[in-house]
């Protein structure tokens, strides 16, 4: 063969391998409403920016009829490209090749991309669409998964890791996404450790794949998933938007966008919080009015909705938002809300993203179920996460800030850089009525008109303590401002503290309550 013949042979092989499991399987994949592994990559990365690695990789298994059996790219497409001009490394499992089953070489390719991501300081993205471990390869397949898990941990806190679940993700394969920072699951995808048939045979429970591993279960109930996408293209769009808020690695700041030259007061903010302390409102209405262009990317929207977390920009800078949601359970903190917030706070801290906290919290949720579930250790996670965070921390107390929940929502004592209040804020150990019932129990009982006396004492307590001025007098509050000035104040404060540096005692790591 001359060189031209060899080039033709090369092109023929590349074309054949690029078809994965073949056109028939691709057509079947499309008929199910899914994109192929390569189509997902090309939808994600900038045009003509993807450089594939490992197209010619082959398995070396000879068991159970595997000898000589061709599996294009060993069922996973790996390489590097750019998203909005920024480098990413990625792997996309190919369901048209043996159901995307992961074997030794399949996992080796993924691990190599993870290590390249670590070396080059770029985000790592894994698009999951696999039936699980390649059974024919036995321990080699399990070993491959183990190496992926190990490298997930090595990348953790160094580069952002994002998992897209676009098909099945079962068994041990589900643990890799759980070790990444964010999981985006399409409505057609399913993710679980043990499937419905195994559960039925072991426990006798009857459950469908949708009930067990659909996005409704993994977002709303378990809190495993962070974003739910309509389809593959929507998952890619969510991934791109998420990346726009994040730095490429822990040594960089997030991308910065143009800032407004003049910030005008927003008088509508003065009337967003109801005068009645028992009336709820949607805290997201406040967030979007304060952040740039009303752009707020909420994370885990349907899990523990009594607390709101997500990303936004303030004067072009990425910020993480943590906010009580008074329209759900009055914004009280419970086990799930504490876990949700603590994990997000730690992510922001790892990747140099300032945290802005909006507070309207009546306390931690009381009850036997919460106590038996460990609300003490779960709530302590928030105290730990905020205390350990060294990024700029700005806190806005909008209305209620009671008891330990006031502290857990990034008070001055947890080293917040700025804490401001709106005039209607109430900072106290507990609400006026509860406090009066404890402090003046005997006096109320002995009064000629207990109800009238209790009402008088509640009013006195509110006038004395249910306001921000006592806390401001103790310098627990930096300033009390008109709500309309919040955006301007936060923007100026962020400019001032953006370059803060904190030095903590040397140690391997703190021991967060689990």
Secondary structure, DSSP 8 states (H G I E B T S, - for coil): --HHHHHHHHHHHHHHHHTTT-HHHHHHHHHTT---HHHHHHHHS-TT--EE--TT------STT-TT---GGGGEEEEEEEETTEEEEEEEE-TTTGGG-B-HHHHHHHHHHHHHHHHHT-EEEEEEEE--B-GGGTHHHHHHHHHHHHHHHHHTTTS-EEEEEEEEEETTHHHHHHHSSEEEEETT-EEESS-HHHHHHHH-----HHHHHSHIIIIIIS---SEEESSHHHHHHHHHHHHHHS-SSTTS--------S-----GGGGGTS-SSTT----HHHHHHHHSGGG-EEEESTTSSTTEEEEEEEETTEEEEEEEE-TTTGGG-B-HHHHHHHHHHHHHHHHTT-EEEEEEEE--B--SHHHHHHTHHHHHHHHHHHHHH--S-EEEEEEEEEEHHHHHHTT-GGGT-SEEEEETT-EEESS-HHHHHHHHTHHHHHHSTTHHHHHHHHHHHHHHHHSSSHHHHHTTS-SEEE-GGGHHHHHHHHHHHHTT--------S------
